[in-house]
Amino acid sequence: MTGRMLVALTAAALGFGQTPLTVTLQDALARARQHAGQIQSANLAALQAKEDRVQARAAALPSLNAFNQFIYTEGNGTPSGVFVANDGVHVYNEQAVVHQELLSVVRRGEIRRAMAAEAVARAKVEVAARGLSATVVQDYYAIVAAERKLKNAETSLHEAERFNDITDKQEKGGEVAHADVIKSQIDLEQRRRDMVDAQLAIEKAKIALGVLIFPNFAADFQVVDDLQQAELPPLPSEAHPQAVDASPDLKAAKAGVLQANYDVDVARYAFLPSFGFDFYYGIDANQFATQSRERHNLGYSAVATLNIPVWNWGATRSKIKQAELKRDQAQLDLSVAQRALDSNLAAAYAEVRAAQSQLVSLRRSVDLSAESLRLMLLRYQAGEATALEVVDAQNTANQARNALDDGLARSRVALANLQILTGRF
């Protein structure tokens, strides 16, 4: 094996030279839904609610149990022993027991309540997914904006280097004082520090997003800059019905009202009698055998039990009142969710309009500041402007470039939030 091949294999094993993964916004959203802890927690809650429904349905069906019992009673010379009720010194019970609450066939409140609770849990999965999507969008465009600002910082550094070169040459020619050189050097050092801060901002933004979209922590990835892609927001007449249909908050609130209604029904069951039926088949004998010399031990018996509630000091009425209060609270939550949706939709539209309306002005400011910097350098070289004015023009140009990138990111985030509300994400 040659030395070159050995180096290549070692680099591959250590991950050197590998191209970083490129992640689009849609990729980031899909990865976050797959790996984010809040989604997994909400899914686990939904699965638990599903098991509650399964248990509620099973509780309405007949149950089969194997009853195994041995009773030993102190002997006293009689067939039954000391305790007459035990009917013998040795008593063996080996029975199959079928139990059914007969009235549960018509009482479906428990099952329907469990189904409504499952619907609430599943809606909360989507609620968590929406909150996660908003966070992913914010973090994604924070990376894009930070990378653009790094490029702006590089541009500002080149401008500062150029100005420092101009001041050096003019000082050597006796055209400016040494103070101008010092001023340009101070500005150059600041631009270098800005480069470090811009790089740090990228790293921190990638860390924030990487925690959400990867199963194990990773920050070595690239994002796609789509800030220049212009998209029109949906029409308000179309957005509102879409938002209502797609809103997981409304779905959760409506399912919560249904669950609260069934809670009232279940609480009222306590006023009604219960009618149970038990069927036993097996042996209940003094010998562990299906057949003895005295008698045939294997057989069956049936028991029907009717329990009628009479008095419990108002506990049932209190439970019904409590369930009715929970129902009122659920209805109030639904009304609040409806108003919150309308408010969020109106605020999202206002944010989109404001962000997009400022882009023209921000681009104009970038053009004007670039022209101002160009003219200021010409004036300085002609001896008509001071070094302070040039540095101020450089700062203004850098601020205008950063403001444009912030405005583009703001516009994309606002549009994405509106799309989340209408169910397009």
N, C-alpha and C positions, 0 to 999 in steps of 0.2 A: 504493500500500500504506500503510495507516494505521500510526501509531506503535504502537498496541496489538498489531496483527498482527505487526509486526516484533519486538516484545519476546517475543511468544508463540513465534514461530519460533526465535528465538535461544535461548530457554530450553529448547525441545525439543531443539535441536541439542546443547546442552551437557549435557542430561540433568537439568535442574532441574525440579522439580515432578513427577517420575515416582514412582509408588508402588513402594516396595521389594518385591522378590520375596519371597513367603511360602513357606517350605520346611517341609514336614512331615518327620517322622522317616523315613518310607518314601521320600520324595523324596530326602532326604540320603543314604540308603543306596544308592539306585539311581544317583544322581549320582556317588558315591564309587567304585562299581564301574566306572563308565564312564571316569572321569577320573584316578583315583589311579594314581600311578606304579608302586606295587608290584604292582597287578593287571596292568598292561600288561607289566611285566617278566616276571611269571609266565606270561602268555599267550604272550609271545615265546618263552619256554623250552619251552612246550608245542608251539608250532609247529615249533621246531627238532627236538624229539623226533619229531614226525610225519614230518619230512623224513628223519630217521634210519631210520624204519620203511620209507619209500618206497625209500631206497637199499638197505636190507638185502633187500627183496623183489626189487629190480632185479638185485642181485648174484647171485641164484639163477637168473636167466634168461639165455638166450644173448645174447651181445653181438656187434655188427657194427661193424667198423672198416674204414676205407679206408687201406691201406698204400701209401705212395708213397716210392720210393727211387731214387736214381741213384748208381752207384759208378763212379769213374774210377780205373783202375789204370795205373801206369807201364808203358809198352810196352817190350818187349825182343826184338821180332822174332818172337814166338810168338803163337798165337791167344789165349792166356790172359793174357799180360802177365807182370809180375814175380810177382804173387801168383796161384798156380795155383787157389786156392779161389774166386777171383772169376770164373773162367770167361770172361774176356774183358776187353779194355781198357775197354769201355763196358758196363755192366750196368744195365738198367732194370727196376724192380719197380713194377708198378701192379696191386694186388690188393685184392679185398674179402675180409676175414678174419672168419669166424664162430668164436667161441670159446664153449665151454660146459664148465663143471666138472660132470661127470656126476653125481657123488655128492652135489652140492648139492640135487638133486631130492628126496632123502630126508633130508637134514640140514636141519631147520627151526629149529634152535636160535637162529641169528642173527636170523631174522625174529621169533620169539616173544620173544626178549630185547628187541628193539627195540619190540615192541608193549607189553611190560611197562613199559619205560622211558617210553613215551608215557603209559601209565596213571598212572605216578608223577607225571609232569609235570602232567597234568591235575588230579590230586588236589591238587597243591601250589598250583594256581590257586585252588582252593576254600579251602585252608588260609590263603592270603594274604587271600582275601575275608573269611574269618571274623575274622582279626585286624584287618582294616580296619573291619569292622562294629562290633567292640567299641570301637575308637577313635572311630568316628563317634558311637556312642551316648553315650560318655563326654563328648565335646565338645558334642554337641547339648544334653544336659541340663545341662552346665555353663553354657551360654548361658541356658537357662530359669531355672536357679537364680540366676544373676547378675542377670537382669532382675527376678526377684522380690525379691532383696535390694536392688535399686535402689528399688523401691516401699517396702520396709521402711525404707530410709534416708530417703525422703521423709516417711514417717509419723513417724519419729524426729525429723526436722527440724521438722515441724509441732509435735510435742510440746515440743521444746526452745524454739521460738518462743513457744509458749503459756506455758511456765513463765517465760521471760524477761519476758514481758509482766506476769505475775502479780507477779514480784519487783519490777519497776519501780513498779507501782501501790502495792504494799505499802510500798516504801521511801518513796514520796512521802507515804503516809499515816502514816509513822512507825512502822509495825508490825514491820519487819525491818531488819537492819543492811545497810550497803552491801556487805558481804562476800557476802551472798546474791545480790546482783545480779551481782557479779563471777563467782561460781560459775556462775550460769546463763548468763552470756556465754561463759565458757570452754567450757561444755558445748555451747552453740550453735555455736561455731566448730568444735568437734570434729565435730558433726553435718554441717556443711557440707563438711568434709574427707572425711567418710565418703561423702557424695554423689559427690564427685569420684572416690574410689577405686572405688565401685560402678560408675560409668560406665566407668572404665578396665577393670574386670574384664569387662564386657560386650564391649568392643571387642577385648580380647585373646582372649576365648573365640570370638568371631566370626572373628577372623583364623585361629585354629587350625583351625576347621571349614571356613572358606572355601578354604583351601589344598587341602583334600581333595575338595571337591565341585564345584569350578569348574575349567574348563580353563585360565582365566586368573585371576590373583588377584582376588578380590572379597570385600568384607566388608559390603556394603550389602544386607542381606537380613534378613528377619524369620523367626522360628521360631514354631511353634504350641505353646502351653503346654498339655500334656495330663497334668500331674502329678496332677490330681484324678480322672482316669479310673481306676477300680479294675478290675484284672484278676486273675484267679485263676491261680496257676501250674498247670502240668499235673500230673496225679497221678504219683507216683514209679513206679508199675507201668507206666504208659504212657510215661513220659519215657525210661526206660533203653533199651528196644528202639528207640525213635525216635532216641536219641542214637547208638546203635551203628550203625544203618542210615545215618544222615546224616553220621557223622564222617569228614571228609576225611583226618584224621590216620591213622585206621585203614585207609582205602582206600589211602593212600600207602604205609603200612607193609606191607600185604598184597601190593600190587603190587611193592614192593621185594623181598619174599621170592621171588616168582615170577621176578623179574629175576635174583636171585642164583642160583636153581636153574638157570636157563638159562645163566648164566655158567659154571657147573660143566660143563654139557653141552658148551658150545662149547670149553672148555679141554680136554676129553677128546677132541675131534675130532683134536687134534694127534697122538694115538696111531694114528690110522687113515690108510690110504693115500689119496692124492688121484689122481683119474683125470680128465685133461683131454682134450678133443677140439677140434682146430682144423681148419677147412676153408678153403682158400685158392682163390680163383678170380681169374684175371687173367693178366698177362704177367710173365715173369722171363726176359728175353732181352737179347741184345747190341744189339738195335735197338728203338727205341721205335715198335713197329708190331705189330698183331695177326697179320700175315701177311708173311713175307719170302720171298725166292726159294729159300732153303735149307729152310725149315721153317715149320710152323704154330705161332705163338707163344702164342695164347690157349688157356688150359686150366686145370686145377685140380689140387690135391693135398690130401691129408688126413694129419693127424698125430695119433696117440693117444699120450698120455704118462701113465705110471703111476709116481708117486713114492711110495716106501715109506719111512717114517721108521725109522731104525735106531738112531742114538745122538746125543744132544745134551747130554750131561753133566747129565742130570737137570732140564733147564729145563722140560720138559713137566710132570713131576711137581710141580715147584715152582709152576707156574701153576695146576695143579689144586688143590693145597693152598691156595694163595692164594684161589682162588674159593670153596673150601669154608669158609674162615675168614670171607669176606665173607657167605656164606649164613648162618653162625652169628650174625654180627653183625646181619643183617637180621631173623632170627627173634627175637633179643633186643630189637631196636627195636620189633618188633610187640608183644611182651609188655609192654614199657614203655609203649607207646601205649595199650594196653588198660587198664593200671592207671591211667595218667594220666587217661583218660576217666572212669573210675569216681570217681577222686578229685575231678576238676573238677566232675562232676555233683553229688556229695555236698556240696562246698563251695558250689556255686551255690545249692542248696536251703537250706543253712544260712544263707547270706547273705539270701536272700529272706525266710525265716521271721523272722530277726532284724530286718530292716529294716521289715517290715510289722507286727511285734508292737510296735515302738516308736512307731508313728504315733499310736496312741490316747493314749499318755503325752505325746507332743510337743504334740498339740492341747490336751490338758488344761493343759499348762504355759503355752501361749499365753493361754488363757482366764484362768488364775490370775494371770499376770503383768500382764495388762491390768487385771484387777480390783484388783490390788495397787497399780498406778500410779494408778488413779482414786481409791482410798481415801487414798493417800499425799498426793495433791494436796489433797484435802479436809482432811486433818489439817494440812497445811502452811498452808492458808488460815485454819485455826482456831488456828494457833499451837502445834500439838502435835507437829510434825515439823520436822526441819531440812532445809535445801537439799540437803545431802549425801545424805540419805535419798531425796529425790525424784529426784536424779540417778541414784542407785543403782537405783531402781525403773525409771527410763527405760532404763538399760543392760540390766537384767534382761528387760524387755519386748522390747527390740530383739534381744537374744540368743535369746530364746525364739522369736520370729518367724523369725529366720534358721535356727535349729536345725530348725524344722518344715520349712522349704523344703529344707534339706539332707537331711532325712530322707525327704521325698517324692522328691527326685531320686535318692537312694540306692536307694529301693525300686524306682523305675522302671528304673534301670540294672541292678540285680540281676535283675529279672524279664526284662529284655531279654537279658542275658547267658545266662540259663537258656534262653530261647527260641532264642538262637544255637546253644547246645549241642544242642538237640533238632531243629535244622534248620528252625525256623519263620521265621527271618529269612534 
